[in-house]
Amino acid sequence: MSTVSEKILAQASGRGDAKAGEIVKARVDTAMMPDVTSVLAIEAMKKMGAAHVWDPDRVVIVLDHVAPPSSVNSARVHSVIRGFAKEQNLKHFYDVESGVCHQVLPEHGHVRPGTVVIGADSHTCTHGAFGAFATGVGSTDMGAVLARGKTWLRVPETIKVDINGSLGEHVYAKDVVLRVAKEIGVSGATYMALKYTGQTVSDLTVAGRMTLCNMAIEMGAKTGICQPDHKTHRWLRDHGVDDDESHPLPPDPDAQYRRTEELDVAGMQPQVACPHNVDNVKPVTEISGVEINQAFIGSCTNGRLEDLRQAHAILKGRQVHRDVRLLVVPASRGVYRAALEEGIIADLVDAGAVVSNPSCAACFGGYIGLLGPGERGIATSNRNFRGRQGSPEAEVYLSSAAVAAASALTGHITHPEEVA
C-alpha cells in the first residue's frame, strides 16, 4: 500500500516501510549546493563541530546563480566556495562555466532512480523526473547533511496527477505544468509529493518530465516524481551513467493517495502564467496582444536543448522585434555545445538574441537581464513573483520557449501558430 515516495524514504532510512506523516532519518545519496546557499551551509556544518564533510564523493557544488560573479561580494562568495572545495577534496565541484545546478547534476551522473537527492535550492525537485526523491532544504539543514550524510524528513502524502491526451502543435510540457498549477494552486500541494502519471507523461521526453517536476515546488509540494521507464534509463546511459535499471521502486497497486487530480490536455492551447502568481494561468489567446519589453529563454525549467529547438524553429531567418530584448541562456555547457553544433546559437544570434553563458541568469533576480520599472517580460522560468526578475514595478509572464520566441518576434504575447 506504499507510494513511490514512501518506498524510497523507507529504503533510505533502513525501515521496512514508511508511511505518510511519519518522521524518518534518511540517508542522503547526493547533497547539492549552488553558490548562493553554499557559504551559509558550510558555516552551519562547522558550527556543528564537523571539520569535514561526511563523504566528499557525494557532495556536489555548482556555481550557477551569479556566474560569473557580478559584484565584489559574489566574487568573495565564489572564492570561499573554491577554497572549501579544495580543502575538502570535493571531486564534484563545477565552476562558473558549467551551467545550472539542476541540469548539471543529472548530466554528470549524480541522480539515479530510487535515490535521495537533497539540495540547498528549492527547485531540487526537478530530479524527481528520474524517479529519485529530490527536495530542497535550507542552509542549516544542508549543514547537517554535510556533517552527517543524513536528514530528517516527514514522509509526505502524495497527490496523484493523472494527465492524459495528446498534446497539440506548439503545446509542450511547460503548458501542461502551468495548467496543473492552475488546477492545484500555489499552496494546494504544500508538503506533499506530486506523482505525475498518465499517457501524456509517458509520451513526454525526459526533459519535459524535468519541467513538470521542476515546478512542483510552485504548488507548495515537497517533491515531484515520475516513474522511471525506458526513456529514463536510455537518457542516463546516453549521459554516461552506469544505470543498471535495478531500482525502479514502483508504487504498489493499492498505494494510498491524498487525492487524484485528473487532467485531459487534448485540445489545450499554450498556457501563460500572468502576474504575479504562478497559478494565474490563462490560455495564450486570452492575453494575446499584451506588449512586452523582454523575452527570456532559459533556466532550470526550460533551458534545455529541446527548448532551444522550439525557439529556433520560430526565430530562424527572422528578426526579433525592435522594441524587444531577447535573452537566451542554455542550461548547461552540454546544452550550449549541442546547440552550437546544430547551428541553433548562430541562427538565434542572427535573429537578434543575446546569448549568455550557461547560468541561472534572469531567473535569479539581481544578476543579468533585469526588468526596469513599468517594463513587462515573458520568461520560460518558473516564478513570476513581484520583483523576481528586476523591479517590483515590472511584470513577468511565464510560458514555453515557443510562446516566448513568438512573442519576441511580434513584440506582444503571441500564439506560436500566428508566426510558425
C-alpha positions in Angstrom: 0.0 0.0 0.0 3.0 2.3 -0.4 3.6 5.2 -2.8 7.0 5.5 -4.5 8.0 8.3 -2.2 7.2 6.2 0.9 9.2 3.3 -0.6 12.3 5.5 -1.3 12.3 7.0 2.1 11.7 3.7 3.8 14.7 2.3 1.9 16.9 5.3 2.7 16.1 5.1 6.4 16.6 1.4 6.7 13.0 0.6 7.6 10.6 -2.0 6.3 8.1 0.8 5.5 7.5 4.5 6.0 4.0 5.9 6.0 2.9 9.5 5.2 3.1 11.7 8.3 6.0 9.7 9.9 9.3 11.3 10.6 12.3 9.4 9.2 16.1 10.0 9.2 17.0 9.3 5.6 20.4 8.6 4.2 21.4 11.1 1.5 22.8 9.8 -1.7 23.6 13.2 -3.2 23.9 16.6 -1.5 24.0 19.6 -3.8 24.6 23.3 -3.2 24.6 26.2 -5.6 26.7 29.3 -4.9 24.2 31.4 -3.2 23.5 29.0 -0.4 26.8 27.2 0.0 28.6 29.6 2.4 25.8 29.5 4.9 25.7 25.7 4.8 29.4 25.5 5.2 29.3 27.8 8.2 26.4 25.7 9.7 28.4 22.5 9.2 31.4 23.9 11.1 29.3 25.3 13.9 28.0 21.8 14.4 31.6 20.8 15.1 32.3 19.0 11.8 35.6 19.7 10.2 35.0 17.6 7.2 32.0 16.6 5.0 30.8 13.1 5.6 31.6 11.9 2.1 33.4 14.0 -0.5 32.2 11.8 -3.3 28.5 12.6 -2.6 28.8 16.4 -2.2 28.2 18.5 -5.3 28.7 22.3 -5.6 27.8 24.3 -8.7 28.4 28.0 -9.2 25.4 29.0 -11.2 23.1 31.6 -9.7 25.6 34.5 -10.1 28.1 33.1 -12.5 30.4 34.7 -13.4 30.2 37.0 -10.3 28.6 40.4 -10.9 29.7 42.1 -7.7 32.6 42.1 -5.3 30.5 40.2 -2.7 29.6 37.4 -5.1 33.2 37.1 -6.2 34.1 36.7 -2.5 31.5 34.0 -2.1 32.9 32.1 -5.1 36.4 32.4 -3.6 35.3 31.0 -0.3 33.5 28.1 -2.0 36.5 27.3 -4.2 38.7 27.2 -1.1 36.3 24.9 0.7 36.1 22.5 -2.3 39.9 22.2 -2.3 40.1 21.9 1.5 37.5 19.1 1.5 38.9 17.4 -1.6 35.5 17.5 -3.3 35.5 15.6 -6.6 32.4 17.2 -7.9 32.9 21.0 -7.9 31.5 22.7 -11.0 32.8 26.2 -11.6 31.1 29.1 -13.4 31.3 27.6 -16.9 29.2 24.5 -16.1 25.6 25.7 -16.0 22.5 25.5 -13.8 22.8 23.0 -11.0 19.6 21.1 -11.8 20.9 20.5 -15.3 24.5 19.8 -14.3 23.5 17.3 -11.7 21.9 14.6 -13.9 24.2 15.2 -16.8 27.1 14.3 -14.7 25.6 11.2 -13.1 24.6 12.4 -9.7 21.0 11.4 -10.0 19.6 7.8 -10.2 16.2 6.2 -9.7 15.3 5.3 -6.2 17.9 7.6 -4.6 17.5 10.6 -2.2 18.8 13.9 -3.6 18.9 16.9 -1.2 19.7 20.3 -2.5 20.1 23.7 -0.9 17.8 25.1 -3.6 14.0 24.9 -3.8 14.0 23.5 -7.4 15.9 20.4 -6.4 12.5 18.6 -7.0 13.5 18.7 -10.7 15.3 15.4 -10.2 12.2 13.5 -9.5 12.0 13.2 -13.2 14.5 10.4 -12.9 12.5 8.6 -10.2 14.5 10.0 -7.3 13.1 11.5 -4.1 14.5 15.0 -4.6 13.8 18.0 -2.4 15.2 21.3 -1.4 16.2 22.3 2.2 17.6 25.4 3.9 21.2 26.1 4.5 21.2 24.9 8.2 19.7 21.6 7.2 22.2 21.3 4.4 25.0 21.9 7.0 23.7 18.9 9.0 23.7 16.8 5.8 27.3 17.8 5.1 28.3 16.8 8.6 26.3 13.5 8.9 25.1 12.4 5.5 21.5 12.1 6.8 18.5 14.4 7.1 15.2 14.1 8.8 12.1 14.3 6.7 8.4 14.0 7.3 7.1 11.4 4.8 4.8 13.4 2.5 1.3 12.4 1.4 1.0 12.1 -2.4 -1.3 13.7 -4.9 -1.5 11.6 -8.0 -1.6 13.9 -11.0 -3.0 11.7 -13.9 -2.5 13.5 -17.2 -3.9 12.2 -20.4 -4.5 13.4 -24.0 -2.2 14.1 -26.9 -0.6 17.5 -27.0 -1.4 19.6 -30.0 1.1 21.5 -32.1 3.0 24.2 -30.2 1.9 22.7 -26.8 4.6 21.4 -24.6 5.5 20.2 -21.1 5.6 23.8 -19.8 2.0 24.3 -20.9 1.0 21.1 -19.1 2.6 22.1 -15.8 1.1 25.6 -15.9 -2.3 24.0 -16.3 -1.6 21.7 -13.4 -0.6 24.8 -11.3 -3.9 26.5 -12.2 -5.8 23.4 -11.0 -3.9 22.8 -7.8 -3.0 26.3 -6.8 0.2 27.8 -5.4 -0.4 26.2 -2.0 -2.6 23.3 -2.9 0.1 20.7 -2.5 2.0 22.0 0.5 4.5 19.4 1.8 3.1 16.7 -0.5 4.6 14.8 -3.3 3.2 15.2 -6.8 3.3 11.9 -8.6 2.9 12.5 -12.3 1.3 9.7 -14.2 -0.8 9.1 -17.4 -0.2 8.7 -21.1 0.8 12.3 -21.6 3.6 12.0 -19.1 4.8 8.7 -20.7 4.9 10.5 -24.1 7.0 13.3 -22.8 10.7 13.4 -23.1 12.9 13.2 -20.0 13.5 16.9 -20.5 9.7 17.5 -20.4 9.4 15.5 -17.3 12.1 17.6 -15.7 9.9 20.6 -16.4 6.9 19.0 -14.7 8.9 18.1 -11.6 10.8 21.4 -11.5 7.6 23.3 -10.9 6.2 21.0 -8.2 7.5 23.5 -5.6 5.5 26.2 -7.2 2.4 24.4 -5.8 4.0 24.0 -2.4 5.0 20.4 -3.0 7.9 18.8 -1.2 8.8 16.9 -4.4 7.5 15.9 -7.8 8.2 12.5 -9.2 7.8 10.4 -12.4 8.1 6.7 -12.7 11.4 5.6 -14.5 10.9 3.9 -17.8 12.9 3.0 -20.9 13.3 6.7 -21.7 14.8 7.4 -18.3 17.3 4.6 -18.5 18.3 5.5 -22.1 18.8 9.1 -21.1 21.0 8.1 -18.2 23.1 5.7 -20.3 23.5 8.4 -23.0 25.0 10.7 -20.4 27.4 8.1 -19.2 25.6 7.0 -16.1 26.1 3.4 -15.0 22.4 2.7 -14.7 21.5 -1.0 -14.2 17.8 -0.3 -14.0 17.6 -2.3 -10.7 15.9 0.3 -8.5 12.6 1.4 -10.2 10.6 1.1 -6.9 7.2 1.3 -8.5 4.2 2.2 -6.2 2.0 -0.6 -5.0 -1.2 -1.0 -7.0 -3.2 -0.2 -3.8 -1.0 2.8 -2.8 -2.9 5.3 -0.8 -3.0 8.9 -2.3 -4.3 12.0 -0.7 -6.3 12.5 -3.8 -6.1 12.2 -7.6 -6.1 15.1 -10.0 -7.2 14.1 -13.5 -6.4 16.4 -16.4 -7.2 15.9 -20.1 -4.9 18.1 -22.2 -6.2 17.1 -25.6 -7.0 20.3 -27.5 -5.4 22.5 -24.9 -3.9 25.8 -26.0 -0.5 27.0 -24.9 -0.8 28.4 -21.4 0.7 31.6 -19.8 1.0 32.4 -16.1 0.1 36.1 -15.6 1.5 38.4 -13.0 2.1 37.9 -10.1 1.3 34.3 -9.3 2.2 31.0 -11.0 -1.4 29.8 -10.8 -2.8 32.9 -12.5 -2.9 30.9 -15.7 -4.8 31.7 -18.9 -4.8 30.3 -22.5 -2.4 32.4 -24.7 -5.3 33.7 -26.9 -6.9 35.4 -23.9 -3.9 37.6 -23.4 -2.7 37.9 -27.0 -1.6 41.4 -27.7 -0.1 42.2 -24.3 3.1 44.1 -25.2 6.5 43.0 -23.9 9.9 44.6 -23.5 11.9 41.4 -22.9 11.8 37.7 -23.6 14.0 35.3 -21.6 14.5 31.7 -22.8 16.5 29.6 -20.3 16.6 28.5 -16.6 16.3 25.1 -14.9 12.7 24.9 -16.2 13.2 25.4 -19.9 16.8 26.0 -20.8 17.3 22.6 -22.3 18.1 21.6 -25.9 14.5 20.8 -26.8 13.5 24.3 -25.6 16.2 26.0 -27.7 15.0 23.9 -30.7 11.4 25.2 -30.1 12.6 28.8 -30.2 14.9 28.1 -33.1 12.1 26.7 -35.2 10.2 30.0 -34.8 13.1 32.5 -34.9 15.4 31.1 -37.7 15.7 33.5 -40.6 13.7 36.2 -38.8 14.3 39.3 -36.7 13.4 40.0 -33.1 11.0 43.0 -32.7 13.0 46.2 -32.4 11.4 47.0 -29.1 12.2 43.6 -27.5 15.3 42.3 -25.8 15.7 38.6 -26.3 18.0 36.8 -23.8 18.8 33.2 -24.5 20.7 31.2 -21.8 21.4 27.5 -22.3 21.0 25.5 -19.1 24.4 23.8 -19.2 27.7 23.7 -21.2 26.5 20.4 -22.7 23.3 22.0 -23.9 25.3 25.0 -25.2 27.7 22.8 -27.2 24.9 20.8 -28.7 23.0 23.9 -29.7 26.3 25.3 -31.3 26.8 22.0 -33.2 23.2 22.2 -34.6 23.6 25.8 -35.7 21.0 27.0 -33.3 23.1 29.5 -31.5 24.3 31.2 -34.7 20.7 31.5 -36.0 19.5 32.9 -32.7 22.3 35.5 -32.7 21.4 36.4 -36.3 17.8 36.8 -35.2 18.9 39.4 -32.7 19.2 37.3 -29.5 21.7 38.0 -26.8 23.1 34.5 -25.9 24.7 34.3 -22.5 26.9 31.7 -20.7 25.0 28.8 -19.0 23.7 30.1 -15.7 20.5 31.0 -13.9 20.7 34.4 -15.5 17.4 36.4 -15.5 15.6 33.8 -13.4 17.6 34.9 -10.4 16.8 38.5 -9.7 19.9 40.6 -9.1 22.0 39.1 -11.8 21.5 39.8 -15.6 18.6 40.6 -17.8 16.6 42.5 -15.2 13.4 44.4 -16.0 13.0 48.1 -15.2 10.1 49.9 -13.6 7.0 49.6 -15.8 8.5 47.0 -18.1 6.9 43.7 -19.0 8.7 40.4 -19.7 7.9 36.9 -20.8 10.1 34.2 -19.5 10.4 30.4 -19.6 11.5 30.3 -16.0 9.4 29.1 -13.0 8.5 32.2 -11.0 6.8 35.5 -11.7 6.6 36.9 -8.2 6.7 40.7 -8.0 10.4 41.7 -8.2 11.6 38.3 -9.1 13.3 39.5 -12.3 14.0 43.1 -11.5 11.9 46.0 -10.5 8.9 45.3 -8.2 7.1 47.6 -10.6 7.7 45.2 -13.6 5.5 42.3 -14.7 6.6 38.8 -15.6 4.6 36.3 -17.7 5.6 32.7 -17.8 5.4 30.5 -20.9 7.0 27.8 -23.0 10.0 28.6 -25.2 7.8 28.6 -28.3 5.4 31.3 -26.9 8.4 33.3 -25.7 10.0 33.2 -29.1 6.8 34.0 -31.0 6.3 37.0 -28.6 9.8 38.2 -29.2 9.1 38.4 -32.9 5.9 40.4 -32.6 6.5 42.5 -29.6 3.5 41.2 -27.8 2.3 37.9 -26.3 1.6 35.7 -29.3 0.4 32.2 -30.0 3.2 30.4 -32.0 0.7 29.4 -34.7 0.5 33.0 -35.7 4.1 33.1 -36.7 5.1 29.5 -37.3 
